[in-house]
């Protein structure tokens, strides 16, 4: 009788299980529709407007990613202007969370539903409508990682083309955000070996992959697209020279300033939140004006690079002090999240949308909190990776370790490469932490199921044992 009731209970659950994918697809579709309702036609930031202008003129520079401009030109006929890039970003975002939810639902229905709902987490969801290359980069890598995870246990003939596609997506991410080159090898190693995360294997692959990804940037930017060299790396040199000048009390620029200008450089010009104080912010506009003076250009020339190397050699402690100050500003202080200044314009229809203004109000409440400090997400990413470490020999554990490790490496690279402290630069860390946490829970489910199966097998009597039924 009990066995019959058990079979009937299982039979009642089967239809429910069969409806789970449909329920998840409806949840994701509703999330996508809500995203379009709230953000459409997508907010074209100041940086994005430059990229779009390059795309329409088919004339590229390397200050913003020329690859993003090419991509935008290709998809622009779908919905001209900001809409095309917004729809691409939103589609990749919800496609990724949808795929991960379906994978999670194989083990736990509730985990699958929770995964779909986690897409609404404020730091992640807030940026889906913002057209920034940091956001596009984040969702491209998210799609690559989740796609590799979903195909991890598939036959080789099916998995191989998917792995090739995901490696291309990782390369696209590097071309969108070149400073991601240091984190790309970690993610690439996972894509190549998705069934388990092996530290030794990843370490062996790291340097060759780093060289290949790094070589890809000039090959595509200048060799294929013929992008104009605008020397974005020299913004790092200007920021560092300004920081070393501030902390050493001595001018490090290869320029002789007036007494008042030198005093400003030492006391007021330095802003750890961004290098713009030397570029387009009073009272220190004179720095870049002098470095770019037509009859004696310094910015973008070996003179600036040599001054940077000399400053680091003579004042290493001042450099470390400057970089530590910047990193604390980036990780631990309240910085720009969304570009709200444009929405304050009365002529801005976007900022006064009845569907978007509630999100702006929520942004105002949450922006000063720990939720929008990268240090929280860096700690969470580290914790998720550490929790999943013991399960790294499973597909879910390998995924959790790989995405969080790449996120930690990416964020920490800003210690050397960062010139601004906006929260958007930590967006990949936010996404990686959320999906990595889902995978870490999934890996825990798998471990429990494996132990239960092993325990059941050990309790089954062998044919020759005393407890075996006698014939």
N, C-alpha and C positions, 0 to 999 in steps of 0.2 A: 504493500500500500504506500509506504513511504517512498519507494523507488518511483512509483507512478506519479505521485505528487511532485517529486523532484523533476521528472521529465516534463510534466506539464508546466512547471515554473520556468524551465529553460525554454520551452516552446513559446511561452508568453513574452520572454525577453528578446527572442530572435527578431521579431518585427521591429522592436524598439531599436535594436542594434542596426538594423538595415536602414532605419530612417536617420541615423546619426549623420552620415555624409550630407544628406539633403538639408538637415538642420544647420550644419556648419556652413554649407554653401549659401543658405539664406541669410545667415548671420553676417557672413563676409560681404554678400551683395548689399545688405542693408547698411553696413559700415561704409562701403564704397559710395553708396548713394548719399549718405549723410555727409561724407567728405566733400563730394561735389556740391552739395547744397550749401555747406558752410564756406567753402573756399573758392568756389568758381567765380571768376575765370583763372584763379591763381594770382598770387601777389608777385609782381615782377620787381625785385629789389634793384637798387642802383647798380650793383654788380651785374645783375642779369640783363639790365638794359644795355650795358656795354657789349655783353656777349651777343645779344640779339642783333645789335647794330652790325657787329662783325659778321654774323651769320648772313644777314641780308646783303651786305656788301661783298661777301665772299673774300674778305680781307682780314687776316688774323694777326693777333699779337699774342705773346706768351704770358702777359700779366694775368689774364683770365685764360681758362683752358680753351684752346682752339678746337679741341675735340668736342667739347660741349657745344660750341658754335656750329660745328659740322652736323652733329646729331640734331640740333634744333632746326637747322635748315632742312634736314631730311624729313622730319616729322611735322614741320610747320604747315604743310597743306592739309593735314588732318583737322586742325583747328588753329588758324593763324594767330600769332601773338603768344601771349603768356599761356593760353589755354592748352596748347599742344604739350608743352613741357610739364605743366601741372598734371595733365591727364596721364602722361607717362609715369611721373613720380607716384601718383596715387595708385595707378594700376600695379606697378612693381611692389608697392608697399602692401596692398591688400592681397595680391597674389602670393606674396611670401608668407604672410601670416595665415592665409588660407591653407597653403600647402603644409605648413608646420602643424596647424590645428588638425588636419586630416591624419597626419602621421601620429600625433599624440593620441588621437581618438582611438587608434587601434588598440592601445593599452588601457586607456581610461577615457570614458565619455566626458566626464567632468573636466579632465585636464584639456581635452580638445576644445570644449566650450570656453574654458578659462583662457586658453591661448588666443582664441578669436577676440575675446573681450579685452585682453591685454593690449591690443592694438590701439585702444583708446587712452592708454596711459598718457597723461598730459605732456611730458617732455617729448615723447615720440609723436603723438598725434598733432601737437601744436605746429610742427614744422612741415607737415605734408603739403600745405598750400603755399609754402615759401619757395620761390625759385632761386635757390642758391646752389652752387655746385657742391657744397658740403652735404646738402640734403640729397641731391641726386647721387652723389658718391655713396652715401650711407645706404640708400635703398638698393643701389646696384650690388653692393657687397652683400647686403641682406639676402637679395634674391639668389646670388651665387651660392652662398653658404647653405641656405635652406634647400635649394635645388639639389645640391650635392648630397645633403643629408637624406632627402626623400628617395634618392636613387642609390643610396649606399648598398642596400642588400639586393639590388636587382642583378640579373644576369649580366655578364661582362659585355655582351653584344649590345645591351640596352644602356648600360652604365657608361661605356666609353664615350659615345657622342655627347652625353650629358656632361661628363667631366671636361671634355674639350670646350663646350659652351661655357661652363662655369669658369674655366681658366681665362677665357676671353673676357668674361665679365670682370674678373679680378684685374686683368690688364686695363680694361676700360676705367675701372676705379682709380688706378694709378695715374692714368692719363687725365682724369678729372681732377685729382688731388695728388700732385707729384710727391708731397711729403708722406703719402701713404706707402711709398716704396719700401720703407723699413718694416712695415707690418704685412705686406703682401706675401712674402715667402711663407709665413706661418699659415696663412689661409690656403695658399697653394699646396702646401704639404698635406693639409687635411683633404683637399679635393682629390689629390692623387691617391692617398691611402685613407679612404673614409671609414673603414671598418674599425680602426683603432688609431689612437694618437701615440706615436712613438717619438720620444724626445731626441734620441740619438739620430734617428732618421731625419727629423726636422732640422736638427743642427747641421747635418751634412749637406742638406739641400739649401740651407739658408743663404750662404754666400753666393753660390752660382745663380740662384734665383734672384737675389738682390742685384747682381750685375746685369742679368737679362732684363729685369724690369726697369732698372735705371737706364740702360742703353735704349730701351724702347721709347723713352721720352723724347730725346733729341731726334731720333729716327723719324718719329711721327710728326712732332712739332715742326721741325725745320726741314727734314729731308722730304717728307711727303706733302705736308700742308704749307710749307714755305712761310711759317709764322715769323713776324717781325720780332727781333730780339729787343725786349723792353727791360731786361735785367731785373726780374722780380727778386732774385736772390740778394741783390744789393740792398733791398729794403732791410734784410736781416743785418747786413753790415752797418747800415745807418743806425738802426735801433741799438745794436751792440755798442757802437762807438759812442752814441749818446748816453747809454747806460754806464759804460766804463768812465766816461767823462764825469758823470754825476757822482759816482761812488769813489772815484780816485781824486776828484777835485782838480784834475788837470785835463786840458783840451786834448782829445785824441783824434780829432778830424785833421786831415791833411790840408788845413786852411788856417790862416791867421785871422782871428776875429777881433773885433773891437773889444774894449774892456767891458762895456755893457753887455755885448753879445756873449762873451765868455762867462760873465756872471749869470746870465740867464741859462746858459747851457748847464752850468753846475748846479743851479738852484731850482729853476722853475720849468724848464723844458721837458724834463724827464717825466713820462707818464707810463707806468708799467702796464696799463690796460691796452695801449696801442702805440704804434710808431708814428701815427698821423700827426702827433705834436711837432714833429720835425718837417712835416710835409705841407699840411693845409690848415693848421690851427694856430691862431695867434697865441702868444707873441713871438713864436719861433719859426715862422714861415721862412725866415732868412736862411735857414739851414739848406733846404732843398733848392731854394732859388740860387744859392751860391754853388751848390754841387752840380746843378744843371745849367749854369751860365753858359750861353752859347759860345762865347769866345774862349772858354776854359772849362770844358766839361770834365767833371770828376766822377759823377755817378755813372756806373756801368763800365768804368775803365780800370785797368790794373792798379792805378793809384789808390783807389778806395779799398781794393782787396788787400793791397800791401799795408795800408794804414790799419786795417782790421787785424791782420796777422801780427803786426807789431804791437798793437794795443793788448792783444791776448797774451803775447809773450812777456810784456813788461808788467801788466797788471792782471794776472790770472785771478786773484782774489776778488778784485773789483768786478771782473766778468762773471764769476760765479755768484757774487752777491746780486748783481743785476739779473741774472737768469733765475736765481731762486726767488727774487722778488716778483718777477714776471710770472713764474710758475704758480706762486701762491695766489697772485691776482687771478690767474686763469682758473685754478682749481677751487680755491676757497672763498673767493669774494663774489659779490653780486655784480654781474656784468650784463651786457646787452643780450637779450633773448630774441625778441621779435622787433623789427624796425618800426616801432609804433609812431615815430615822429611824422611819417608821411600820412598816417591815418588821421592825424589831428587837423589836417587841411580840410576846411569846410567843403572844398570842391571834390574831395575824394569820395566817390560813391562807394568804393570798395570798403573803406573804413566804417561807413555808416550802414552797411548791410544788416538787416534785422537778424540774419542767421549768423553773421560773423561777430557782431558786437558782444554777444554773451561770452564768446571765447576770449575777446580782448579784455573783458572785465575779469574773467577767471585768470588770465595772464597777469593782470595787475595785482591780483591777490597772491598768486603763487610765485611770481618772479623773484621776490626777495628771499624766499624760503630755501631750505637745504635741497629741496627737490630740483632746483635749477642751479645747483653747484656741481661742476664736474667731479669734484672730489668724492661726492657720494657715489656717483656711478663708477668711478675708478675703484673705490673700495668694494662696491657690490660685484663688479666684474671679477676682481681678484678673489672674492669670497666664493662666487659661483664656480670659477675655475678650480679653486682648491677643493670644494665639495665634490666636484665631478672627477677629480684626479684619480681616485681609486677605481672609477668605472671607465677609465680612458680606453680600455680594451674593448668596449662596446661601441656601436655606432653612435648612440645618444651621448655617451660620455665623451667620445672623441670630438663630437660636434661642439659640446659645451666648452670643453677645454680649448679648442682651436679658436672659436669665435671670441671668447673672452681674452685669450692670450693676445690675439691680434689687436683687440681693442686697447688693451693695456699698453702694448708696444706703440701703437699709433698715438695715444694721448701723451705718453712720456716723451715721444719724439719732439713735441712742442717745446721741451726744455731747451733744445738747441735751435729749432727751426721756427718757433712761434714769434709773431710780431704783433698779434692782437689777441685779446682774451675773450672774445665773444663766445657765448655758450654753444653756438652752432658747431664750433670746431670739435666738440665732444659728442656730436650726434651719433657717430658710428658706435661709440662706447655705450650710449643709451640703448640703441637697437640690439647690439650684441649681448648686453646684460639681460635684456628681457627674454630674447629667444634662447640664450644660453641657460637661463634659469628654468625655462620650460624643459629643455633637453636634460638638465641635471635631475629634475623630478622624474622625467621619463626613464632615465638611466636607473634611478632608485627603484622604480616599479619593476624594471626588468631584472634587477638584482634580486628583489624579493621573490619574483616568480621563478627565477632560476634556482634559488635556494629551496623553495617549496617543492619544485619538481625533483630536485636532488634528494630532498628528505623523503619524499614519497617513494622514490625508487629504492632508497636504502631500507625502507620499512617493508617492501614487498618480499615475501619469502622466496628463496630460491627453490627450484624443483627438488633438490636433494635434501632440503632442510627438514628438521623434525616437525616443524609447524606446517609443512606443505600438506595439502590434502592427499590422503592415501587412496590408491586405486582399489 
